[in-house]
Amino acid sequence: MAVTHDIPHGLDELVSTAHRIRQAIESVIEGKGEAVRLTLTVLLAEGHLLIEDVPGVGKTMLAKALARSIDCPVRRVQFTPDLLPSDITGVSAYNQQTREFEFKPGPVFANIVVGDEINRASPKTQSALLECMEEHQVTVDGNTYQLDTPFMVIATQNPIEMEGTYPLPEAQRDRFTARVAMGYPEPSAELEMLDVHGGTSPLDKLEPVATTAEVRALIEAVRGVYVSQPVKKYAIDLVVATRHSPDLRLGASPRSTLQLVRAARANAALSGRDYVIPDDLQELAVPVLAHRLLPSIEAQGQRRMPEQVVAELVRRVPVPDSGTGPGPERRA
């Protein structure tokens, strides 16, 4: 059965709403267009974002700006060594009047959960996020509770100051769709930041520009973006190349292949296309794959970072010649 390649709800509506959200975030975050776009891409791909960089470059500000740009429930969790799993997921409490246990939802029951300095919590507490990030549900005392859509975890961590921290294990990092580094701003952007942020925080004036229903519609539209067989195979080739690279002792997982394609769908939609091209995968390969990889001892000695290895693999893996766009032969 042939299917149309019009995206549900229309590309124009998707691009327009995403543009409003992006403008709202960029009114707070100066000169970080690429980081803002990647954040939107992860949101529309139904994924989670890890923001990793040195202190003071706007990691938490980016997360808060996205949260305030959408009219939806948002909760912020400050991760500390004494934080317990129940402080995140919720707890069953005994009600003296009804003589029954009642579930008190934790902060994870929100559309956007901002986890500040996630690597300061113990591994036991970090693992409380595993189920909700992968399955969009929480199990407490044998009872399972579904989370609303959209559901996105935006976590920040500081890779420099490691004292008193617990590095995220591979299983936890693998659940983050992408990792973004803010980087230092350009001098012109920093000067504008002094003018804008000098008196009051622009976050105080930021109003929602999209509703939860609109974001759900955007996510549904992104699911309809077409991915041809050659592009799917190209995504697999990129991921498999990480597993055979001598510079890596841990390659990317099958989950990363799925998330790479999902992110590519969102990236294509944000570009006004209803189909994925190899450029989408190439653009997202480093932020989606690099944080999941472990360099070999030799690569560490040569100071070859996973980002460099992925970028080199992107240059080496053959790109599909044709058949990447929708055509009359497209089938359901």
N, C-alpha and C positions, 0 to 999 in steps of 0.2 A: 504493500500500500504506500503510494507516494505521499510525502508530507510537504507542507509548505515550509519555507524557511523564514517566515515572519515570526519574530519573537513575540510571545504573549505580552500583552500590555504595551507593545510598541517600543522600538529603540529610542524614539524621540523622548518619550516620557522617562525612560531609564536614564538617558544621558542628561536630561534636564534636572532630574532630582539629584543625581550623583554630583552634578555641577554645583548645585546649591549647597550640598553638604561640604563639598571640597572648598568652596569659597568661604563658608563659615569657619572651617578649620584653619584655613590660611589667613584669616583675619586675626588669628591668635598665634599661629606658628609662622614665623617669617623665613622665607627663602628655603623651604624644605618641600618643594612640590613633589619630588619623587617619593619621599617618605609618606606624604599625605595620600598620593595615588595608590601606593602599595597597601596602605591601611584600608582604603576603600575597596580595593581588589579583594583583600582577605575577608572583609565583611560580606561582600556579595558572593564570595565562594563558600560561605558558611564555615569559615575556618577561624583560627586563633592566631594572634600575633605576639611575637616576642620582641620587645624593644630593648636592645642591649647597647649601652654606650657609657661613656664617662659621665660623672655627675654634672648637673647644671646645663645640659644641652637641650632640655625640653622633652624628656621621655614621658614623664607623667603628664605634662601639659598637653602633649599630642593625644594621649589616651583620654584625658578629661574633655578636650575639645571635641573629639568624635562623640563622646557620650552625651555632651550637652547639645550637640547639633541635631540629635534625634530625640523626639518626644517619646521616650520609653523608660522603663525602670532601669536604673543604673545603681550599682553598688560598688563601693571601693573597699578593698581589704589591704591593710598595712601588714605585710608579712613580717613576723618577728619570731625569734627562737621559741618563745613560749606559746605560740599560737597552736591550737589543737584542731584536729580534723573536724570536730563538731562545730567549731567556730566558723567553719566555711559551709559545711553541708547542712547543718541544723541538728536538732536533738529531739528525742522523744522525752517529754516531761509528763509527770503524773499530775492529773487534775483531781484535786481533793473533792470537788463537788460532784463530778461525773464518775469518779473512781475509775477512770480510764487514762491510758497514756495518750497524749496529744502530740502531734509532730509540730515543732516550731521551726519553720524554714530558716535556713541560713542565708547569707548574702549571695550564695551562688544562684538563688532563685531570682534572677534578674535577666534582662535581655543583654546587657553589657556589664561584665564584671572586670573591674580594673584591679589587678594584683600588683601592688607596689613593692619592689625589691623582693621578688618571689624567692630568690636564693637565700634569703635570711631565715626562712622557715625550715624546720627539720624535714628530712625525707618522708617521714610518716605523714606530715601535714601536706607536703607537696603532692603525695600520692592521692590525697582526697580529691584532687582535680582530675585524675585520670579517667574515671568513669564518665563524669559529666562532659568532659571535652570530647570524648570519642563517641559516646552513645546518647548524649543529651538527656541523661537521666541521673538520678541520685538514689542509692539504696541505703536505707538506715534501718537498723533492727529488723532486717528481713523484708521491709516494705520498699517498693520502688516508686519513685515520684518522677514524672516527666517534666522536663524543662520547656519553657516557651521558645518559640521561634520569632525573631532571630535570637541566637545565643552565641555570644562571642567573649572569649577571655583575652584581655590585653594585659600582658605581664611585662614588667620592667625589671631589669637587673643591671648591676654595675660590675663589669668584668675586671675592674682594676683592683678595688679594695676587696680582697678575698678573706680577710680576717673575720671570723664569726659567721661565715656563710657555708651553705651546703650546695655545691654545684649540682645543677639539674642532671639527673641520670638520662641515659639515651632514650629510654621509654617515654620520659616526660617531654624531652625536646622534640621527639618524633611526632608528638601530637600538636605541635605548633605548625601551622601551615607555612609560615614564613618568619624570618627574622630580619629586622631592619635596624640599621645603625644611623642615628641622627647626624652625627658629625658636627664639627664646629661651623657656625654660620659664616657667610661671607661678611667682610667688614661693612659693606653697605647695608646688609640685612641686620647686622648687629647695631648699626647706628639707628636704623629705623626702629629697632626693638627698644632702644633707649627712649626714643620719642613716644612710642605707643605705650610701653609698659612703665614709663617713668613715674606716672601718678598712680593710676589704678590698674588692676589686672583686667585685660580685655575679656577674660573668662566671665567676669561679672556681668558683662553686657551681652554675652552670647546667648541668643535665643534659638530654640529648636526650629529647624527649617524643613524637617521631614517627620512623618509619623511612623509608628511601628507598622501600620498596615501598608504604607508605601514601601518600606524596606522589605517587608515580606513579598510584595509584588515584584520588587526588583530581583530578589533572590530567585523567585519562581521564573522570572524572565531569563535569568542567566542560565538556569538549568536547561532551557531550550536552545541554547547556542550550539550550533552544529560543529562536530569534530569528525573529520574524515578519517578513514582507516590509515592513510599514509601519515597523518599527523599523530594519531594514536601510537603508531609504530615508532615514530620519531621520538615521542616522549619516553617510550620504553627503552629505546636505544640509548638515550641520554642517561637514564637511571641505571641500566645494566653496565654502562661504561664506568660508572663510579665503583661498581662491585669488582671490576677487573683491573682497576688502576693500581699500579705498584706504589703510588704515593698515598694510598688509603688502606687502613686496616679494617675499616668498617664502611661499607657502601650504603647507598640509600635503600630504604625498605619499599615493599609494594605499596604501603600506605602513601609514601611520598609520590609515587607515580600517579595515584588517584588525586592527590591534592595538587600536584602540578597541573594536571588537566583541568581540574576545577578552577584553579586560579587563572589559567589561560582563558577559560570561558569568560570569566569576569573581566579580564583585561581586554578581550576582544569586544565585549559589550560596551565597556567604557570608551573604547575607540570608535564606537558607532558601527561595529560589524556584528553580523549574526552568525559568524563562523570563525573558527580558530585557524591561524596561520602559524608556520614555524617561528616567525618573529616573536609571537606571544610567548612561546616556550623558552626561546633564547633569552628574552628580557627577564623572565622570572626564574630561570634555572638557578642562579646564585642565591637569591633570597629564599627560595623554597627548599633547595637541596643542601646548601653548605653547612647549615647548623646541625644537620643530622649525621655528618661524616666525622670520622676520626682519622687524623693523619698517621702515616706510618712513622716509625722511629727515624728512618732516614729523612723523610720529609720534614719532620720536626727539627732535625739537625740542620737542614738547609733552610729552615724558616719558611717553608712553603705551606701557606695556609690553605684550608679547604676551599676558600673562595677562589684562590688562584687556580687550583686543580680543576674546579668546575668550569671556570672560564676557559681554560685550555681545552677541556673536553668538548665544550660547546663549539669551539673552533674546529675540532677534529672530526666530530661525528657527522657523517654525511647528511645533508638536508634533502628532504623529498623534493623532487623536481616539479611535480604537478599533482593535480587531484586533491589539493588541500581545501578548495572552496566548494560551496554547494553547487550541484548541477542537477539536471533533469533526472539523472539516475538515482538520486538520493532516495533511500528507502527507510521506512520506519523499522 
